[in-house]
Amino acid sequence: MIDDCVAIGASDAGIYVGQSKNIIVKNSFVKHNVAGIEIENSFYADVYDNLAEENTGGILVFDLPDLPQQGGHHVRVFNNKVINNNTPNFAPEGNIVGEVPSGSGIMVMANSHVEVFENRIENNGTTGIAVVSYADDYEDKSYYPHPRSIQIHNNEYINNGKNPDVESNDLARLLFELSNGEMPDIFWDGVVPISQMFFGQNQDDRMIIDEDGSPSIITLDPIKYILPLLDPVKKDIDEFSGNIKPLQAVKLNEVL
């Protein structure tokens, strides 16, 4: 458990938990880091009641290849304040968090069963929530690079996407071009295995979004993106409607 921690100025993550199981990060303050809080290649984590402010990216949930523990899953990110995360990225070259756009609120990459809910996501210049696949080359045949079973609901979005990191980050630049400068509250890169691009995802793998206030969303159709004269952008949040299935809370005295 990490409780009531203060982390300022890290060129990687202010609070980092990697390749672990049964995790709680709560009541902490992270500021001026590249990643405020990072949960990496971990199972069963609750991240709540934290303030992530003025980092490059507020809260990251990542899964990476070539590590002994892979397939990060069952992570809840809730009741956090994720505000003003617009610090220019100052990670050392080659560090995975060096690819995070300045202005990222919450980013989920290549994890499964992640629930993001009841957070206040405000004034993050690129986007409020980004859900993406791992985009770099890798040789690890056991690695699955795509997010699955992501649930996003009951968050508050305020003034995100007003100052995207288009000068230094490829992802932000692409999103800016796709959106014609109207950056979304929620972004999904749409990248799934090739078979699913043609035949659709399994119902259990779909991303479910249930938000009040009609936050903006952009998703990418990768097939249309590589073909000329087709619009690859989808903006209909109703495509992600479905029943939220809340994940269980982490209990540190239990082995899950």
C-alpha positions in Angstrom: 0.0 0.0 0.0 1.1 3.6 -0.8 -0.8 6.0 1.4 -0.4 9.8 1.9 2.8 10.0 -0.3 4.2 13.2 -1.9 6.2 12.8 -5.1 7.6 15.8 -7.0 10.0 16.2 -9.9 10.7 12.6 -11.1 11.9 12.2 -14.7 10.0 8.9 -14.8 7.1 8.2 -12.4 6.5 10.0 -9.1 4.8 6.9 -7.8 5.6 3.7 -9.6 4.3 0.2 -9.0 5.5 -2.5 -11.4 5.1 -6.3 -11.8 3.1 -6.5 -8.5 -0.2 -7.9 -7.2 -2.8 -6.5 -4.8 -2.0 -2.8 -4.8 -3.5 0.3 -3.2 -2.3 3.8 -4.0 -4.4 6.4 -2.2 -4.4 9.9 -0.6 -1.2 10.9 -2.4 0.0 14.1 -4.2 2.1 13.9 -7.3 3.3 17.0 -9.1 5.9 18.0 -11.7 6.8 14.4 -12.6 6.7 12.9 -16.1 4.2 10.3 -15.0 2.3 11.2 -11.8 1.3 7.7 -10.9 2.2 4.6 -13.0 0.8 1.1 -12.6 2.9 -1.2 -14.8 2.4 -4.9 -15.6 0.5 -5.4 -12.4 -2.6 -7.3 -11.2 -5.4 -6.0 -9.0 -4.7 -2.4 -8.2 -6.9 0.4 -6.7 -5.7 4.0 -7.3 -8.0 6.5 -5.6 -8.3 9.7 -3.7 -5.1 11.1 -5.2 -4.2 14.5 -6.7 -2.2 14.3 -9.9 -1.4 17.9 -10.8 1.1 19.5 -13.3 2.7 16.3 -14.5 3.2 15.3 -18.1 0.6 12.6 -17.7 -1.5 12.3 -14.6 -2.1 8.6 -14.1 -0.8 5.8 -16.4 -1.8 2.1 -16.5 0.7 0.4 -18.7 1.6 -3.1 -19.8 4.9 -3.6 -21.5 6.7 -6.5 -23.3 9.9 -8.4 -22.3 9.1 -8.4 -18.6 8.6 -11.5 -16.4 5.1 -10.5 -15.4 2.8 -9.5 -18.2 -0.9 -9.1 -18.9 -1.7 -6.3 -16.5 -5.4 -6.6 -15.4 -8.0 -5.5 -12.9 -7.0 -2.0 -12.2 -9.5 0.6 -10.8 -8.7 4.3 -11.1 -11.3 6.3 -9.2 -12.1 9.4 -7.1 -8.9 11.1 -8.2 -8.3 14.7 -9.2 -6.3 14.8 -12.5 -5.7 18.4 -13.1 -3.4 20.6 -15.3 -1.1 17.8 -16.4 0.7 19.9 -19.0 4.4 19.8 -17.9 6.7 19.3 -21.0 8.0 15.7 -21.1 11.5 15.6 -19.7 12.0 11.8 -19.5 15.4 10.4 -20.6 15.6 9.2 -24.2 14.4 5.7 -24.6 12.2 5.7 -21.5 8.6 4.5 -22.3 7.0 7.4 -20.5 9.0 9.7 -22.8 6.3 8.9 -25.4 3.5 10.3 -23.3 2.1 13.6 -24.7 2.2 16.6 -22.4 -1.4 17.3 -21.5 -2.5 13.7 -20.8 -4.9 13.1 -18.0 -5.3 9.3 -17.7 -3.7 6.9 -20.1 -4.4 3.1 -20.4 -2.1 1.1 -22.6 -2.4 -2.6 -23.3 -4.1 -3.6 -20.1 -7.3 -5.5 -19.6 -10.2 -5.1 -17.1 -9.5 -1.5 -16.2 -12.3 0.7 -14.7 -11.9 4.4 -14.7 -14.7 6.2 -12.8 -15.7 9.2 -10.7 -12.5 11.1 -11.4 -12.3 14.9 -11.9 -10.3 15.4 -15.1 -9.6 19.0 -15.8 -7.4 21.3 -17.9 -5.3 18.6 -19.5 -4.1 20.1 -22.7 -4.1 17.1 -25.0 -6.9 14.8 -23.8 -8.6 13.7 -20.7 -8.5 9.9 -21.1 -6.4 8.0 -23.8 -6.8 4.2 -24.4 -4.1 2.9 -26.7 -2.2 -0.1 -27.9 1.5 -0.6 -27.5 2.9 0.9 -30.7 6.7 0.1 -30.6 8.3 -3.0 -32.1 8.8 -6.0 -29.9 9.9 -9.6 -30.2 8.1 -11.1 -27.2 5.7 -13.6 -28.6 3.7 -13.9 -25.4 2.9 -10.2 -25.2 -0.6 -8.9 -26.0 -0.4 -5.2 -27.0 -4.0 -4.2 -27.1 -6.3 -3.0 -24.3 -9.4 -5.1 -23.5 -12.4 -4.7 -21.3 -12.0 -1.1 -20.4 -14.8 0.6 -18.6 -15.1 4.4 -18.3 -18.0 6.0 -16.4 -19.2 8.8 -14.1 -16.2 11.0 -14.6 -16.2 14.8 -14.8 -14.5 16.4 -17.7 -13.6 20.1 -17.6 -11.7 22.1 -20.3 -9.5 19.4 -21.6 -7.7 19.4 -25.0 -7.2 23.2 -25.2 -3.4 23.1 -25.6 -2.3 19.8 -27.3 1.4 18.8 -27.4 1.6 19.0 -31.2 5.1 20.4 -31.3 6.9 17.4 -29.7 4.6 14.4 -29.7 3.4 12.2 -32.6 0.3 10.9 -30.9 -0.9 14.4 -30.0 -0.1 15.6 -33.5 -2.1 12.8 -35.1 -5.0 13.4 -32.8 -5.0 17.1 -33.6 -5.1 16.3 -37.3 -7.9 13.7 -37.0 -10.0 16.0 -34.9 -9.3 19.2 -37.0 -8.1 20.8 -33.8 -11.2 19.8 -31.7 -9.4 17.6 -29.2 -11.6 15.1 -27.5 -12.2 14.3 -23.8 -11.7 10.6 -24.6 -9.5 9.0 -27.3 -9.2 5.4 -28.4 -6.7 4.5 -31.1 -8.9 1.7 -32.3 -6.0 -0.7 -32.8 -7.0 -4.4 -32.3 -5.9 -7.7 -33.8 -6.4 -7.8 -37.6 -9.2 -10.4 -37.4 -11.1 -8.1 -35.0 -10.7 -5.1 -37.4 -12.8 -7.0 -39.9 -15.1 -9.1 -37.7 -15.4 -6.9 -34.5 -14.3 -7.5 -30.9 -15.7 -10.1 -28.6 -18.4 -8.7 -26.4 -16.3 -9.3 -23.3 -13.4 -7.3 -24.8 -15.4 -4.2 -25.8 -14.8 -0.8 -24.2 -17.9 0.4 -22.3 -18.4 4.1 -21.7 -21.3 5.4 -19.6 -20.8 9.1 -19.0 -23.2 12.0 -18.2 -22.8 15.3 -20.0 -21.9 13.9 -23.4 -18.1 14.1 -23.3 -16.4 14.2 -26.7 -14.7 11.1 -28.1 -12.6 10.2 -31.1 -11.9 6.7 -32.1 -9.8 5.6 -35.1 -10.7 3.0 -37.7 -7.2 1.7 -38.7 -8.4 0.1 -41.9 -10.0 3.3 -43.2 -6.9 5.3 -42.0 -4.6 3.5 -44.4 -7.0 3.7 -47.3 -7.4 6.9 -49.3 -10.6 9.0 -49.4 -12.2 7.3 -46.4 -12.9 9.1 -43.1 -11.2 7.0 -40.4 -12.7 9.1 -37.5 -15.6 8.0 -35.4 -17.2 10.3 -32.8 -20.3 8.5 -31.7 -20.0 7.7 -28.0 -23.1 5.6 -28.2 -21.1 2.9 -30.0 -19.6 2.2 -26.5 -22.9 1.9 -24.6 -23.3 -1.2 -22.4 -23.7 -2.4 -18.9 -21.0 -1.5 -16.5 -19.7 -4.5 -14.5 -17.9 -3.0 -11.5 -14.6 -4.6 -10.6 -14.1 -5.8 -7.1 -12.1 -3.7 -4.6 -8.6 -4.8 -3.7 -8.3 -6.3 -0.3 -4.8 -6.6 0.9 -5.4 -9.4 3.3 -6.6 -11.7 0.5 -4.7 -13.5 -2.2 -6.6 -13.1 -5.4 
